[in-house]
Structures are given as C-alpha cells and as structure tokens.
C-alpha cells in the first residue's frame, strides 16, 4: 500500500510538472515579444516626431525666406540702409545677344521690389474673393475691390498728381481695356462712327485699339493737328501727357464743344516728370505698370467725373471680361500701399521710396545715354528744361520712360529702326507713331544688363 501510494504521488508530481512547467518556459518569450513591441512603438513615435519637426522647419523656411534674405542683406557690410543696389538682378547674359528695347517692359523696378521683401508679399487663401462681386457690390463699379480704390485715392493725395475726390474709380485690365471702355462710353449714343484723334507723335497703340474690332461706334481719325472736322461733327481727342513716345507735356489740340477729351496720364508720376499740380480732367487714365513697374498684374484705373460715362465704361468691362481679377486688384492694392507707406509713415527710409529710387536710376541712364549720343555725333535727343516739382519741393529734370531718338546721319536716317536692328538692338520706328522713319522709340525701363549693352554699342562705335 505504501509503495502504491508513493507511485501515485510520483505520477501526480510528474503530471503537475508537465502542466505547470510550460508556462514557466513561455514567460521569457512573452517578455521578448513585449520588449520588441515597445521598441517598435517608440521608433514609430520618434519617426513621426522627426517628420513633424522637418515639416515645421520647411514651413518656416517658405514663410520667412524673404525676411531672412533681407536680414542677410542688412548684415552685409557693403549694403547701405539708405540706398538700394541699383545693379541689375538679371543674369549677365551674352554680350552678342539681341537687345529688345521695343516694348516698354518695366523690369527696371525689380531691384526695388526684391528689396521690399515681405512688405509687398500677398497671400490669398483658396476661399477668398470667389464671388464676381466686390465686398461693396452696391457701388457703381460692382467689381472694384474697396482696398484697391482706397489705395488709389491715398496715393494720388500723397503725390498730388490728380484730383480723385468726387470721382468714380473704374478698374480695368490695364489701361488698354479702359481706353476701349472710354471709346465705347463716349460714342455709344452717336448716330455715326466717332473719329478718335491724337496729336503726332502719338502712342502707337491708339490706332490699333480704335480699329481692331472695326466698330461702327468709333474709328481712328489720325493726327489731331491735321484733323479736319465738319461744323457739327463729334470727335474724341486722347491727350497723352507726358507723351508716349517723346515725353513732352501735352494739352488738347482741338478746341470744340463737339469734341470729348480723354487724358492718358500713365506717365504723370514723379520718377518721369516734375509734378506741376493735380490734374483735374473729366476722364483720367492711369496704370500700375508704369507707376510701380507691375505690368504683369494687368491693372489700370480711371478717374471719371460723370456718372453716366462711368456706368457705360463699367458696362463695357462687364460685357468684355465680366469684371476684373480680384486677385490682381488685391496685389495692386498692396503694391500701392507699400509705395504710399514709403512717403507717409514717419519711420520710412530712403530705400522705401519708390519714386526716389526709380528717378535716381532714370537720371543715371539718361545721363549715360546723352553722353553716348553726343560722342557718336550721329543721333539727337529731345531737350527738357527743369521745373519746380510740387512733390519733391525742388527743381527737377524730366526723365521720360522712352527715348525719342532721331538718326541725323544721312546714311541711316531713312531707316533708323533698320540701323539699330543691324547692331542687334530692337526699337520701334517713328512710322508707328505718326512720325518719320528717322525716329525710333527706345525703352529706358529694361533691366540694367540690356540697357548697358545698348549704350555700349553706341559708345563703341557700332552706333
């Protein structure tokens, strides 16, 4: 009995060991699995945290890149806080390249706006300005952004170049659309096509704008100085002052109650000509491209006294393009604000003043061009007298956006444009402006490299 009891107890112990032992053998494996899971979780968390930090750093770089760039420029010992670097930011390029000075592309202003950095930067959210209508949609020009209208009036008040009080502000896709709108508004009630005239040399685009659509409302009538009209015939005279292409101050040539005047004042800004007081005309046209250099923004504005004319202009723009880009207006408003702040805010510096920057640059360019032209003995340029500027409160010279150059050499005067083309400089012949082939219009607003090449080719004897 005792032996059987011992065997039974032995069997029970072995059976117990078999039941209990496996869990004891599995515990280290469970620990290893638990540790591995913990390591994986920590690694995932670290990777997510690293990705988040990298994303945040990238966001800061994109957002504050211009600010950091400006800070670096300010720390540069060769950079002055009161002066801007007037050198070109464009590549040096090929000295044998064709220089295109045919168009008035105002890239000369680029260094100023690069220097402005974040001040001129605009961020537009995806949901912003989605409607056709402006925030003040009940006003006469229903697509006009209030911020743009505000900055237009503010800048005119600071510069003193135009009366904007008690005027309707009409925004357009550059001044070109506004010219079309004005022609429509002033001729829509006429019983016969109204001739459009301007004194030669006139802006080369006027004839094309007037005749492009072959409208039954208006047509190009030619040089205002030689225009012949009947006793009761209506006409529209467009006065560009300062004039494109020759930079002269213009007044209406024709004097008749039957005529209607449009004043194109695209170049009536302090960098080009002395301010002689605020213009006070019935219809005045301006454009951002020549005021600040932002040709690609495609924004212009009109100051219109008569409400009926303003409504007809708005109607034309409505039918032509269903309003004007809100994004462009918002950007233009910020640009004009920066210009005004440079003169209106007490802490502004010389480097913040666009008109001083561009006037300094144009004065240098005109001085170098006149010297090269004088040394060549083959060309001539218009002469301008200095006048008192109401904006700067000092006597100032005239520095037009274009050089109206005459070829005096008998061997080239019959095709001045062709001569410059032979030395790889593209200009625009006087024939497009109602003048002779001995004249060419040359842009003074291009990048420094292109302008320098042009002057070098005249100075080197090629011209």
C-alpha positions in Angstrom: 0.0 0.0 0.0 2.8 2.4 0.9 4.6 1.6 -2.4 1.4 2.2 -4.4 0.9 5.4 -2.6 4.5 6.5 -3.5 4.0 5.7 -7.2 0.7 7.5 -7.2 2.2 10.6 -5.6 5.2 10.4 -8.1 2.8 10.3 -11.0 0.9 13.2 -9.7 4.1 15.2 -9.4 5.1 14.4 -12.9 1.7 15.3 -14.2 1.8 18.5 -12.2 5.2 19.4 -13.6 4.0 18.8 -17.1 1.1 21.1 -16.5 3.0 23.8 -14.7 6.3 23.8 -16.5 5.2 25.1 -19.9 4.0 28.4 -18.6 7.3 28.8 -16.9 9.1 28.2 -20.2 6.9 30.7 -22.1 7.5 33.7 -19.8 10.9 34.7 -21.3 9.3 34.6 -24.9 6.5 36.8 -23.8 8.9 39.3 -22.3 10.9 39.4 -25.6 7.7 40.0 -27.6 6.6 42.7 -25.2 10.1 44.5 -25.4 10.1 44.3 -29.2 6.6 45.8 -29.4 7.7 48.6 -27.1 10.8 49.3 -29.2 8.7 49.5 -32.4 6.2 51.9 -30.8 9.0 54.2 -29.6 10.6 54.1 -33.1 7.3 55.0 -34.8 6.7 57.9 -32.4 10.3 59.2 -33.0 9.8 59.0 -36.7 6.5 60.8 -36.5 8.0 63.5 -34.3 11.0 63.9 -36.6 8.7 64.3 -39.7 6.7 66.9 -37.8 9.8 68.9 -36.9 11.0 68.7 -40.5 7.6 69.8 -41.8 7.6 72.7 -39.4 11.1 73.9 -40.4 10.1 73.7 -44.0 7.0 75.8 -43.3 9.2 78.4 -41.5 11.7 78.5 -44.4 9.0 79.0 -47.0 7.1 81.6 -44.9 10.1 83.7 -43.8 12.6 83.1 -46.7 12.3 86.7 -47.9 12.6 88.1 -44.4 15.8 86.0 -43.8 17.2 87.2 -47.2 16.5 90.8 -46.2 18.2 90.3 -42.9 21.3 88.9 -44.6 21.3 91.9 -46.9 21.1 94.2 -44.0 24.0 92.5 -42.3 26.1 92.7 -45.4 28.8 95.4 -44.8 28.5 96.5 -48.4 24.8 97.2 -48.2 23.6 100.6 -47.2 20.4 101.1 -45.2 19.7 104.3 -47.0 20.4 103.3 -50.6 19.4 100.4 -52.8 21.7 98.5 -55.0 20.9 99.8 -58.5 22.6 97.0 -60.3 20.5 94.5 -62.3 19.4 91.3 -60.8 19.2 89.6 -64.2 21.9 87.3 -65.5 24.8 88.9 -67.3 23.9 87.0 -70.5 25.6 87.1 -73.8 27.1 90.4 -74.9 26.3 89.5 -78.5 22.6 88.9 -77.7 19.8 90.8 -79.3 18.7 93.7 -77.0 14.9 94.2 -77.2 14.0 97.8 -76.3 10.9 97.9 -78.5 8.5 97.3 -75.7 8.2 99.4 -72.5 8.6 96.3 -70.2 9.3 98.0 -66.8 11.7 95.4 -65.4 14.0 98.2 -64.2 11.9 98.3 -61.0 12.7 94.7 -60.0 15.6 95.5 -57.5 13.3 97.8 -55.5 10.6 95.3 -55.1 13.0 92.5 -54.3 14.4 94.7 -51.5 10.8 95.3 -50.2 10.5 91.6 -49.2 7.6 90.7 -47.0 6.1 94.2 -47.1 4.9 93.7 -50.7 4.0 90.0 -50.4 0.4 89.0 -50.6 -1.1 85.6 -49.5 -4.6 84.8 -50.9 -6.5 81.9 -49.3 -8.3 79.4 -51.5 -11.7 80.6 -50.4 -11.0 84.3 -50.7 -12.5 86.5 -53.5 -14.6 83.7 -55.1 -17.5 85.9 -55.9 -17.9 88.0 -59.1 -18.9 90.9 -56.8 -16.8 93.0 -54.6 -17.4 93.5 -50.9 -19.1 96.8 -51.7 -21.1 95.4 -54.6 -23.8 98.1 -54.5 -21.4 100.7 -55.8 -21.3 101.9 -59.4 -18.3 99.8 -60.3 -19.5 96.5 -58.8 -16.3 94.6 -59.4 -14.0 97.2 -57.8 -12.2 96.0 -54.6 -12.6 98.6 -51.9 -9.0 98.2 -50.7 -7.7 99.0 -54.2 -10.0 102.1 -54.5 -8.8 103.3 -51.1 -5.1 102.9 -52.0 -5.6 104.7 -55.4 -7.1 107.7 -53.7 -4.4 107.7 -51.0 -1.5 107.6 -53.5 -3.0 110.4 -55.6 -3.4 112.5 -52.4 0.3 111.9 -51.4 1.8 112.5 -54.9 -0.6 115.3 -55.8 -0.8 114.3 -59.5 -4.6 114.0 -59.9 -7.8 115.0 -58.2 -9.6 111.9 -57.0 -12.2 113.3 -54.7 -15.7 113.3 -56.2 -14.5 111.0 -58.9 -15.7 107.5 -59.8 -12.8 105.0 -59.7 -13.1 102.4 -62.5 -10.7 99.5 -62.5 -9.7 97.8 -65.8 -7.4 95.1 -67.2 -4.6 97.6 -67.7 -5.2 101.0 -69.3 -5.8 99.3 -72.7 -9.2 97.9 -71.6 -10.0 101.3 -70.1 -9.2 103.1 -73.4 -11.6 100.7 -75.1 -14.2 101.3 -72.4 -13.9 105.1 -72.7 -14.2 105.0 -76.5 -17.4 102.9 -76.1 -18.9 105.2 -73.4 -18.3 108.4 -75.4 -19.5 107.1 -78.7 -22.4 104.8 -77.8 -25.1 107.5 -78.3 -23.7 108.8 -81.6 -25.5 108.3 -84.9 -22.3 107.8 -86.8 -18.8 106.4 -86.1 -16.9 108.9 -84.0 -13.2 109.6 -85.1 -10.5 109.1 -82.5 -7.6 111.5 -82.8 -4.3 112.3 -81.0 -1.5 114.7 -81.9 1.5 113.1 -83.5 3.7 111.7 -82.4 1.0 109.7 -80.6 1.1 106.4 -78.7 1.5 103.6 -81.4 -1.3 101.5 -79.9 -4.0 104.1 -80.2 -4.8 103.4 -83.9 -4.9 99.6 -83.3 -7.1 100.0 -80.3 -9.5 102.2 -82.2 -9.7 100.0 -85.4 -9.1 96.4 -84.1 -12.8 95.5 -83.8 -13.9 97.6 -86.8 -16.6 99.1 -84.6 -19.5 101.0 -86.0 -19.2 103.3 -83.0 -15.7 104.8 -83.5 -12.7 104.6 -85.7 -9.1 106.0 -85.9 -9.1 109.6 -87.2 -5.4 110.2 -87.2 -3.3 113.2 -86.2 -5.3 115.7 -84.2 -3.1 118.5 -85.6 -4.2 117.9 -89.1 -7.7 116.6 -88.4 -10.5 118.2 -90.4 -14.0 118.1 -89.0 -17.3 119.4 -90.0 -19.1 122.2 -88.1 -21.2 119.8 -86.0 -19.0 116.6 -86.2 -18.2 114.8 -82.9 -14.7 113.6 -82.2 -12.7 112.1 -79.3 -9.2 113.5 -78.7 -6.9 111.5 -76.5 -4.2 113.5 -74.8 -1.2 111.6 -73.5 0.8 113.7 -71.0 3.7 113.2 -70.5 3.5 111.9 -74.1 4.5 108.5 -75.2 6.8 108.4 -77.2 8.6 111.8 -76.7 8.0 112.7 -73.1 6.6 116.2 -73.7 3.8 117.7 -71.7 0.6 117.8 -73.9 -2.6 119.7 -74.0 -5.6 119.3 -76.2 -5.0 120.5 -79.8 -8.7 120.7 -80.8 -11.0 123.2 -79.2 -14.6 122.5 -79.8 -17.7 121.8 -77.7 -18.5 118.9 -80.0 -15.2 117.2 -79.0 -14.7 115.0 -76.0 -11.3 114.7 -74.2 -9.6 111.7 -72.6 -6.4 112.3 -70.7 -4.0 109.3 -70.6 -1.7 110.1 -67.6 0.1 106.8 -67.4 3.5 108.6 -67.1 2.4 111.5 -64.8 4.5 110.3 -61.9 7.5 111.9 -60.1 10.1 109.5 -61.5 9.4 110.6 -65.0 8.5 114.3 -64.8 8.1 117.2 -62.2 4.7 117.3 -60.6 3.0 120.5 -61.8 -0.1 120.1 -59.5 -3.0 117.8 -59.6 -4.6 117.1 -63.0 -8.3 117.9 -62.9 -9.8 116.5 -66.1 -13.2 114.8 -66.8 -11.6 111.4 -67.7 -8.0 110.5 -66.5 -6.4 107.1 -67.1 -3.6 105.5 -65.0 -1.9 102.1 -64.9 0.1 100.2 -62.3 2.6 99.0 -64.9 4.2 102.5 -65.4 3.5 103.8 -61.8 5.2 100.9 -60.0 6.5 98.5 -62.7 3.9 95.8 -62.2 3.0 95.3 -65.9 2.2 91.6 -65.4 -0.5 92.4 -62.8 -2.6 93.9 -65.6 -4.4 96.6 -63.6 -5.2 100.1 -64.6 -7.8 102.7 -63.3 -9.8 105.6 -64.5 -10.9 108.7 -62.5 -14.2 109.7 -64.1 -16.2 112.8 -63.2 -19.5 112.0 -65.0 -21.6 109.1 -63.5 -23.2 108.3 -66.8 -19.9 107.9 -68.6 -18.6 105.8 -65.7 -21.7 103.5 -65.9 -21.1 102.9 -69.6 -17.5 102.1 -69.0 -18.5 99.6 -66.4 -21.0 98.1 -68.8 -18.3 97.6 -71.4 -16.0 95.9 -69.0 -18.9 93.7 -67.8 -19.6 92.6 -71.3 -15.9 92.3 -72.2 -14.5 90.4 -69.3 -17.3 90.2 -66.6 -15.2 92.4 -64.2 -11.6 92.5 -63.3 -9.5 89.9 -61.4 -9.9 90.3 -57.6 -6.5 88.7 -57.1 -4.8 91.3 -59.3 -6.6 94.1 -57.5 -5.6 92.8 -54.1 -2.0 92.6 -55.2 -2.1 96.0 -56.8 -3.6 97.4 -53.6 -0.7 96.1 -51.5 1.8 97.4 -54.0 0.3 100.9 -53.9 0.1 100.7 -50.1 3.8 100.0 -49.9 4.6 103.0 -52.2 2.4 105.3 -50.1 3.8 104.0 -46.8 7.3 104.9 -48.1 6.3 108.5 -48.0 3.5 108.6 -45.5 4.9 106.7 -42.5 7.3 108.5 -40.1 9.7 105.6 -39.8 10.2 105.1 -43.6 13.7 105.3 -45.0 15.1 106.4 -48.3 15.2 102.8 -49.5 11.5 102.6 -49.1 10.7 105.4 -51.5 9.9 104.0 -55.0 9.8 107.4 -56.8 13.2 108.4 -55.5 14.7 105.0 -56.4 13.4 105.0 -59.9 14.2 108.7 -60.5 17.8 108.1 -59.4 18.1 105.2 -61.8 16.5 107.0 -64.7 18.7 110.1 -64.2 21.8 107.9 -64.4 20.5 106.2 -67.5 19.6 109.4 -69.3 23.0 110.9 -68.4 24.9 108.0 -69.9 22.7 107.9 -73.0 23.1 111.6 -73.7 26.8 111.3 -73.3 27.0 108.4 -75.7 24.7 110.1 -78.3 26.8 113.3 -78.1 30.0 111.4 -78.6 28.7 109.5 -81.6 27.6 112.6 -83.5 25.0 110.6 -85.4 21.9 111.0 -83.3 20.0 113.6 -81.3 17.5 113.5 -78.4 14.8 115.9 -77.1 15.9 118.5 -74.6 13.8 119.3 -71.5 14.0 122.2 -69.1 14.0 121.7 -65.4 10.8 122.8 -63.5 9.7 123.1 -59.9 8.2 119.8 -58.7 5.3 120.2 -56.2 6.0 116.7 -54.9 9.7 117.0 -54.1 9.5 120.7 -53.5 12.6 121.3 -55.6 13.5 121.9 -59.2 13.6 118.6 -61.1 14.6 117.4 -64.6 12.4 115.3 -66.9 13.4 111.7 -67.4 10.9 110.0 -69.8 10.3 106.3 -69.9 11.2 106.3 -73.5 14.0 107.9 -75.6 12.6 109.5 -78.7 15.9 109.3 -80.7 16.5 110.8 -84.1 19.0 109.4 -86.6 20.7 112.5 -88.1 23.3 110.7 -90.1 22.3 110.8 -93.8 23.3 107.2 -94.3 20.9 105.9 -91.8 18.1 108.5 -91.3 15.8 106.8 -93.9 15.6 103.7 -91.8 16.7 104.4 -88.2 15.0 101.3 -86.9 16.8 99.2 -89.5 20.1 100.6 -88.5 19.6 99.7 -84.8 18.4 96.2 -85.9 21.8 95.8 -87.7 23.6 96.2 -84.4 21.1 93.9 -82.6 19.0 96.5 -80.9 15.3 96.3 -81.4 13.5 99.6 -81.4 10.1 100.9 -82.7 10.1 103.1 -85.8 8.6 106.5 -85.8 6.3 105.5 -88.6 4.1 103.7 -85.9 3.7 107.0 -84.0 2.6 109.2 -86.9 6.2 110.5 -87.4 9.0 109.7 -89.9 11.4 106.8 -90.3 14.3 108.9 -89.0 12.9 108.5 -85.4 12.8 105.4 -83.1 11.4 104.9 -79.7 13.7 103.2 -77.2 12.6 101.9 -73.8 14.5 103.2 -70.8 12.8 100.8 -68.4 14.5 97.5 -69.2 16.9 95.6 -67.0 20.3 97.1 -66.4 22.2 94.5 -68.5 20.1 95.2 -71.6 20.4 98.9 -71.2 24.1 98.7 -70.6 24.6 96.7 -73.8 22.6 99.3 -75.8 24.8 102.2 -74.5 28.0 100.2 -75.1 27.0 99.5 -78.7 26.5 103.2 -79.3 29.7 104.2 -77.4 31.9 101.6 -79.1 31.4 103.0 -82.5 28.7 100.5 -83.6 26.3 103.3 -83.4 
